[in-house]
Amino acid sequence: MNNRQRGLLGALRKGTLDMLPLSLAVLPWGILFGSLAVQRGFSWLEAQMFSGIIFGGAVQIVTVELIADGASLFTVLFSAFIISSRHFLYGLSLRDKLSPKPLRWRLSLGFLLTDELFALSGDRRAYKNRFRLYYALGAGGSFYLAWNLWTFAGIVAGASLPDLTDLGLDFAIAATFIALVIPSIKTLATLAAVVVAGVSSLIFTLLGFELGLVCAAVLAMVTGFMFDKRTAQKLTADKSRAQT
């Protein structure tokens, strides 16, 4: 094995280790989904294929619940589209970094691009060279394997234990997103967006508004955009005054 090969293996290992805390953090979430799927009437193979093909915790849980409740195909697809639409924004954010890469890299990393992998993609040098591509592959690939393993554990537990949804494992969903969001709050615009999202989603939930989560997200994005625009205008005005 030459130095280059050892370097690539090292990048894979580093990505796996850096993702490990998040891979362990979603263990309750994966177990919750696996047990929920089998207890809602899905076979173990169908439940496992959810994680193998869809690979998105929130959309998997919502889809399983909607199908089990007899929702229409349109409702299922529309809900899945809304919940997964943030990945479109992730793709746009990383487009300039990944568009020059070969198709095999764009497809593989695009499939593995979860909230967790995106959280590790903020470095300006991310995806810039082959070693960083292997780093991302190690991080995303290890998370994919962990998520499917936790799903399988939930399937086994769901078939032999009482309803695990009563244990409060769904808190792992909130805890994971809190751990992802808090470190990214570095500007006033981001802070404003987070506060508006949290407060408005709570209000909409108390009011029983079905599309409350979607509306809260839209309000948060508009708020963040307005704050960011105002900050940019202030910087421009300050620069103009400094030049005069």
C-alpha positions as CSV (number, residue, x, y, z in Angstrom):
1,M,0.0,0.0,0.0
2,N,1.5,3.3,-1.1
3,N,1.3,6.6,0.8
4,R,-1.6,7.9,-1.3
5,Q,-3.7,4.8,-0.5
6,R,-2.8,5.1,3.2
7,G,-3.8,8.7,3.1
8,L,-7.2,7.9,1.5
9,L,-7.9,5.2,4.1
10,G,-6.9,7.7,6.8
11,A,-9.4,10.2,5.4
12,L,-12.1,7.5,5.5
13,R,-11.2,6.6,9.1
14,K,-11.2,10.3,10.1
15,G,-14.6,10.9,8.6
16,T,-16.0,7.8,10.4
17,L,-14.6,8.9,13.7
18,D,-15.8,12.5,13.4
19,M,-19.3,11.2,12.5
20,L,-19.3,8.7,15.4
21,P,-20.9,10.9,18.0
22,L,-23.8,11.7,15.7
23,S,-24.1,8.1,14.6
24,L,-24.5,7.1,18.3
25,A,-26.9,10.0,18.9
26,V,-29.5,8.7,16.5
27,L,-29.5,5.2,18.0
28,P,-32.8,5.9,19.9
29,W,-34.2,7.5,16.7
30,G,-33.4,4.5,14.6
31,I,-34.7,2.0,17.2
32,L,-37.9,4.1,17.4
33,F,-38.4,4.0,13.6
34,G,-37.8,0.2,13.3
35,S,-40.1,-0.7,16.2
36,L,-42.8,1.8,15.0
37,A,-42.8,0.3,11.5
38,V,-43.3,-3.3,12.5
39,Q,-45.9,-2.3,15.1
40,R,-47.8,-0.4,12.4
41,G,-48.1,-3.5,10.2
42,F,-45.0,-3.4,8.0
43,S,-42.9,-6.5,7.5
44,W,-39.3,-6.5,8.7
45,L,-38.1,-6.3,5.1
46,E,-40.3,-3.3,4.3
47,A,-39.2,-1.5,7.5
48,Q,-35.5,-2.2,6.7
49,M,-35.9,-1.0,3.1
50,F,-37.3,2.3,4.3
51,S,-33.9,3.0,5.9
52,G,-32.0,1.4,3.0
53,I,-33.6,3.4,0.3
54,I,-35.2,6.6,1.8
55,F,-32.5,7.2,4.4
56,G,-34.2,10.0,6.2
57,G,-35.4,9.6,9.7
58,A,-38.1,12.3,9.9
59,V,-39.7,11.5,6.5
60,Q,-39.6,7.8,7.3
61,I,-41.5,8.2,10.6
62,V,-44.1,10.5,9.1
63,T,-44.6,8.3,6.0
64,V,-45.1,5.1,8.1
65,E,-47.6,6.9,10.3
66,L,-49.6,8.3,7.3
67,I,-49.7,5.0,5.5
68,A,-50.7,3.1,8.6
69,D,-53.5,5.7,9.1
70,G,-54.8,5.2,5.6
71,A,-53.8,8.6,4.2
72,S,-54.1,9.2,0.5
73,L,-51.1,8.8,-1.8
74,F,-51.1,12.5,-2.5
75,T,-51.0,13.3,1.2
76,V,-48.1,10.9,1.8
77,L,-46.1,12.2,-1.2
78,F,-46.8,15.9,-0.4
79,S,-45.8,15.4,3.2
80,A,-42.6,13.6,2.2
81,F,-41.8,16.4,-0.3
82,I,-42.3,19.1,2.3
83,I,-40.2,17.4,5.0
84,S,-37.4,16.5,2.5
85,S,-37.3,19.9,0.8
86,R,-34.5,21.1,3.0
87,H,-32.2,18.7,1.2
88,F,-32.7,20.8,-2.0
89,L,-31.3,23.8,-0.1
90,Y,-28.4,21.6,1.1
91,G,-27.7,20.7,-2.5
92,L,-27.8,24.3,-3.6
93,S,-25.4,25.2,-0.8
94,L,-22.9,22.6,-1.9
95,R,-23.4,22.9,-5.6
96,D,-20.3,24.9,-6.3
97,K,-18.1,22.5,-4.4
98,L,-19.6,19.3,-5.9
99,S,-20.6,20.2,-9.4
100,P,-17.0,19.9,-10.8
101,K,-16.7,16.4,-9.4
102,P,-17.3,13.2,-11.4
103,L,-20.9,11.9,-11.5
104,R,-20.1,8.9,-9.3
105,W,-19.1,11.3,-6.5
106,R,-22.1,13.6,-6.9
107,L,-24.5,10.7,-6.8
108,S,-23.0,8.9,-3.9
109,L,-22.5,12.0,-1.7
110,G,-25.9,13.3,-2.8
111,F,-27.5,10.2,-1.5
112,L,-25.5,10.3,1.7
113,L,-26.2,14.0,2.3
114,T,-28.2,14.1,5.6
115,D,-28.5,16.8,8.1
116,E,-25.6,15.3,10.0
117,L,-23.2,15.2,6.9
118,F,-24.2,18.7,6.0
119,A,-23.3,19.8,9.5
120,L,-19.7,18.6,8.8
121,S,-19.6,20.3,5.4
122,G,-19.3,23.9,6.6
123,D,-15.5,24.1,6.2
124,R,-14.6,26.1,3.1
125,R,-12.2,23.3,2.0
126,A,-14.9,20.6,2.2
127,Y,-15.0,18.4,-0.9
128,K,-12.1,20.3,-2.5
129,N,-9.8,17.4,-3.1
130,R,-9.8,13.6,-3.2
131,F,-8.8,13.2,0.4
132,R,-11.7,15.4,1.5
133,L,-14.1,13.5,-0.7
134,Y,-13.0,10.3,1.0
135,Y,-13.5,12.0,4.3
136,A,-17.1,12.9,3.4
137,L,-17.6,9.3,2.1
138,G,-16.4,7.9,5.4
139,A,-18.6,10.2,7.4
140,G,-21.7,9.7,5.3
141,G,-21.2,6.0,4.7
142,S,-20.6,5.2,8.3
143,F,-23.8,7.1,9.3
144,Y,-25.8,5.2,6.7
145,L,-24.5,1.9,8.1
146,A,-25.3,3.0,11.6
147,W,-28.8,4.2,10.8
148,N,-29.6,0.8,9.1
149,L,-28.1,-1.1,12.1
150,W,-30.2,0.9,14.6
151,T,-33.3,0.3,12.4
152,F,-32.7,-3.4,12.5
153,A,-32.3,-3.3,16.2
154,G,-35.6,-1.5,16.4
155,I,-37.3,-4.1,14.2
156,V,-36.1,-6.9,16.5
157,A,-37.1,-4.9,19.6
158,G,-40.5,-4.0,18.1
159,A,-41.3,-7.6,17.3
160,S,-40.6,-8.8,20.9
161,L,-41.2,-5.9,23.2
162,P,-44.1,-3.6,24.0
163,D,-44.7,-0.4,22.1
164,L,-41.4,1.5,22.3
165,T,-43.1,4.8,21.4
166,D,-44.2,5.1,25.0
167,L,-40.6,5.3,26.2
168,G,-40.1,8.8,24.9
169,L,-37.4,7.8,22.4
170,D,-38.8,10.4,20.0
171,F,-36.9,13.0,22.1
172,A,-33.8,11.8,20.3
173,I,-35.1,13.6,17.2
174,A,-35.2,16.9,18.9
175,A,-31.9,16.3,20.7
176,T,-30.1,15.5,17.5
177,F,-31.3,18.6,15.7
178,I,-30.5,20.8,18.7
179,A,-27.0,19.4,18.6
180,L,-26.7,20.3,14.9
181,V,-28.3,23.7,15.1
182,I,-26.6,25.3,18.2
183,P,-23.0,25.2,16.9
184,S,-24.1,26.9,13.6
185,I,-25.6,30.0,15.4
186,K,-22.7,32.4,14.6
187,T,-24.6,35.4,13.2
188,L,-27.6,37.6,14.3
189,A,-29.5,36.4,11.2
190,T,-29.1,32.8,12.2
191,L,-30.1,33.4,15.8
192,A,-33.2,35.4,14.7
193,A,-34.2,32.5,12.3
194,V,-33.8,29.9,15.1
195,V,-35.8,31.9,17.6
196,V,-38.6,32.6,15.2
197,A,-38.7,29.0,14.1
198,G,-38.9,27.7,17.7
199,V,-41.5,30.2,19.0
200,S,-43.7,30.1,15.9
201,S,-43.7,26.3,15.7
202,L,-44.7,26.1,19.4
203,I,-47.5,28.5,18.9
204,F,-48.8,26.7,15.8
205,T,-48.6,23.4,17.7
206,L,-50.7,24.8,20.6
207,L,-53.2,26.1,18.1
208,G,-53.4,22.7,16.4
209,F,-52.4,24.1,13.0
210,E,-51.6,21.1,10.7
211,L,-49.1,23.0,8.5
212,G,-47.6,24.8,11.5
213,L,-44.1,23.3,11.0
214,V,-44.0,24.4,7.4
215,C,-45.2,27.9,8.1
216,A,-42.7,28.2,11.0
217,A,-39.9,27.2,8.6
218,V,-41.0,29.8,6.1
219,L,-41.3,32.5,8.7
220,A,-37.8,31.7,10.0
221,M,-36.2,31.8,6.5
222,V,-37.9,35.2,5.8
223,T,-36.7,36.5,9.1
224,G,-33.1,35.3,8.6
225,F,-33.1,36.8,5.1
226,M,-34.3,40.1,6.3
227,F,-31.7,40.3,9.1
228,D,-29.0,39.2,6.7
229,K,-30.0,41.8,4.2
230,R,-30.2,44.5,6.8
231,T,-26.7,43.6,8.0
232,A,-25.3,43.7,4.5
233,Q,-26.9,47.1,3.9
234,K,-25.4,48.4,7.2
235,L,-21.9,47.1,6.2
236,T,-22.2,48.8,2.8
237,A,-23.3,52.1,4.3
238,D,-20.4,52.0,6.8
239,K,-17.9,51.2,4.1
240,S,-19.3,54.2,2.0
241,R,-19.0,56.5,5.0
242,A,-15.4,55.3,5.6
243,Q,-14.4,56.0,2.0
244,T,-15.8,59.5,2.1
